[in-house]
Amino acid sequence: MSDEIRDRLINAVDDQPPAAGQVIDTEKMLLGSLNQVERVIAVMSGKGGVGKSTVTALLASTLARSGYRVGILDADITGPSQPRAFGVQSSELKASQFGMEPPRTLTGIKLISINFMLPHEDDPVVWRGPLLAGAVKQFWEEVNWEDLDYLIVDLPPGTGDVPLTVLQSIPVDGLVVVSSPQDLALMVVKKAVKMAGKMNVPILGLIENMSEVVCPHCGNHLRIFGDSRGEKAAQEMEIEFLGCLPWDPRLTEMVDEGRVEEYRLPEVDQIVERIASKVEGDKKSM
């Protein structure tokens, strides 16, 4: 470590004096002090199978195309999917004096996932709750994120240890909730919304995924999960409705091939504009 970097780290620690009786982990503070993450957005569903991870990848890709510096923290430790969606290999994970160096995607998105640390991408992670939560904290504290405009956190389904750890340990600026048109999915999503309310985490809005599919032969719009319920559900939960996303076989194919960054959809652009405007507006008002 050069003298210049060492001085910067020492000064950063000196600027954050510990509270009375508090024990400081100097190594973690030194690593974390160099990171400047402006906005943290968590993507949550409560219900599995609604396309939360795909929505995370689309939001991050669209932000990166708009010129923002973006990172993804794959907090779904037992079901990680972001490396496959972006076509990033585990061999690209490196270490440095500042912690783990997250691999970059084709458009420059920094990405960290437990799959980078497994011998094979389909190896299971059979851990209890405290270990899962500890891994997420390490991804936040011990990864060299450097300067980011947005860090998108892909949360696992449910309201258990990992979502709780993220909402308690990471300064989340807002939560994006993902659902499908089914009443069952919306019922479970409401649990996640109520959890966020108890944790005093602002909810940026609801995205209804897989709202319809366009028939490639006749062009008809098919509502395979029933009529859209997202807007009405958002009103009932007193949160903003960010918009609907269709089910697109082309997107499924691109995710499987690790080419999610190539996918473009006007609806995603509009949703990202609403999210960015809301988050940045809230930051300015603070």
N, C-alpha and C positions, 0 to 999 in steps of 0.2 A: 504494500500500500504506500503510495507516495505521500510526502509530507503535506502536500496541498489537500489531498482527499482526507487524510487523517485530521487535519485542522477543521475541515468542513464538518466532519462527523462529530468531533468534540464540541464544536460550537453549537451544533444542532441539539446535542444532549444538554448542554448548559442552558439552552433557551427553554428547556422543558423540565424544570426542577420537580422532583418527586414530592408528593404529598407526605404529610407526617406519617411515619410508619410504613410507607410504601417501599417495597423491594423492587428495584429496577433490573430487568434483564438487559444489560448493556448491549449485548450482541444483537438482540432483536431490535432494540431501539436504534442502534447504528444502521442496521440494514433498512429499517422502515423509514428512517429520517430522510433518506434520499428520494423516496417516492413522493410524487406530487400528483395525486389522482383527484381531478376536479369534481367529477360527478360519478356516483355509483348507483346503478339501476339494477334491481333484482327482478328476475322474471320467475313468477310463481304460478302454480296451477291448483295445488291441493289435490287435484285428480290426475292420475296418470293417463297417458295415451291421448292427450289432447293436442300434442304437437308443440309443447313448451320449448323443447330444445331447438326445434326447427325455427320457431319464432325468435328465439335468442340469436341464432345464427343470422337470420334475415335482418334483425335490427342492427346487429354489429356491422354486417357487411354494408348496409345502407349508410350508416354513420361514417364508415371508413371512406366510402365513395364520395361523401360530402366534404371530405377534407379533415375530419376529426381524427385525433389519435385515440385508438380504441384498443381495449383489452377484453378478453373473456376469461372469467374464472368459472371453470366447470365444477360446480359444487355438488353435482350429482355423482357422489363417489362410488356408489354401488351400480350405477347405470350410466357411465360416461359415454357421450356420443359426439362431442364436439370435434375431437381429432379426426374421426372418420368423415364428418360432414365437410371439413376443410381440407382433407387430404394431407394432414400433417403427420409425420412419422415420429415415433418415440426417440429415434436416434438424434433428432434435432434438439433435444433438451440438453442444455449445458449448465455448468456451474461456474461461478466466479466468486471473487472476494465479496461481492454484494449479495450473494444468495443464488437462488435458481434463476437462470436466464430463460425466460419463456420463449418458445419457438414463435416465429412469425408466419402468418399465412401469406398468400400471394399478394394481397392488398395491404400487408403490413400490420394486420391485427395480431397483438400479442396474446398467446393462448397458453393456459396451464390446465392440466387435467391429470387425474390419477393414472389414466391409461398410458401416459408417457413413462410411468415407472413400473409397468408390468411386463413380464417377459413376452406375453402374447396379449393382443388386444381383447381376446375373449376369455381371459383368465378372470375368475370371480374375485371380488373383494369381500371376504367374509369377516367383517369386523363388527364389533358392538358399537353402540352409540357414541361413547366418549372418544374412541379412536377416529370415527368418522368426523366428529366435530373438530378434533385436534388437527386433522389433515386440512380442513377448510381454513382454520386459523393460520396454519403454516403457509397456505397458498396466498393469504393476504399479507402476512407479516414477513415472510422469508423469500418472496419472489421479487426480483428486480424489475418492477413495473416502470420505473423512471417517471417520465411525465406523460400522463394520459388525460385526455379530455373526458373520456367515458370508459368506465369499467362495467361491463355487463356480467352479472352473476346468474348463472343457470342453476336454479334451485331444484332439488329433487321433489317428487310429489309428497303430499302430506304436510303435517304441521309438527314434525318430530324434532330430533336433536339437531340435525343440520340446518334446517330453516331457522330454528331458534338461535343457533350459534351465529349465523350470518346476521340476523336482525339485531342481536345483542352486541356482537363484536366488531362489526364493520359499519362505518358511517353511511348507511344506505340513504340516498336522497329521495328515492321513490321506488314504488313497487308496481310492476306491470303484471296484471292478472290475465291468464289465458284460459279460455274455456271452449267447449264445442256447444252446438245448439241443444244438446240433450238436457232434459230437466235433471237427470241424475248427475251429470257433470256439473251443472250449475249449483246443485245442492252442496256438493263437496267444495266447490270453489268458494261458496259463501263462508265455509269454515276458515279458509285461508284469509279472506277479507276481514273476518272478525279477529283472527290472530293478529293481523297487522294493526288493527285498531287498538288492541290491548298493548301492543308494543310501541304505539305512537309513531308508526312508520307511515308516511303519507302514501296514498295509493294514486298513481298517475292515471289509471284507468283500466278498462277491460277490453281485451281483444277476443272476438269470437272467431276461432279458427275452424276450418273445414265447414264453412257455412253452406257451401254448395259446390257442385262440380259441373263444368261445362262439357257436354257430350261432344267428343271430337268428330262425330259423324253428322249429327243434326244441328249442333249448336244450342240445344235446349239446356236450360239451367236446371239441374236436378238437385233437390234438397234431400240428400241421402240420410241425413240425421234429423229430418223434420224442419219445420219452419224456424226461421231465425228468432232467437229469444234474447240475444245479447243486449240490445238497447233497453228492452223492458227490464231485464234483470239488473242492468247497471243503474237504472232509475230507482229500482227497489232498494238496492244497496247504497244508494246516494253517492255513486262514483261516476266518473266520466266514461262514456262509451267511446273508445278510440277507433273502432271500425271492425269490419269483417274481412277475413281472408278466405279465399276458396281452397278447396282441395285440388291440387294440380299434379297429375302423374309425372309431368316434366320435372317438377321440383323434387319429387321422390327419387327420380332417376339421378338427378344432379347431386343430391345429398349422398346417395349410395356411392357415387363416383368421386366424392370429395370435391365437388365443383359448386358448392352452394353460393360462393361469391359471384358466380356468373349469372345467377338468377335475378331477374328484374321484374318488378310488379308495381304499377302505379299506386295500388292500395297500401303497399308497405311504405313507399315514399311519403304518402300523406300521413300515415300513422307516426312515422319517425319525426316528421315536422311538428306534429302535435306534442309528442313527448319532449322533444328538444325545447320547444317554446315554453312548455310548462315547467320543466326542470330549470332552465336558465332564468326564467322569470322569477321562480321561487328563490334562486340563488341571489339575484340582484336585490330582492326585497329584504334579504336577511341583514 
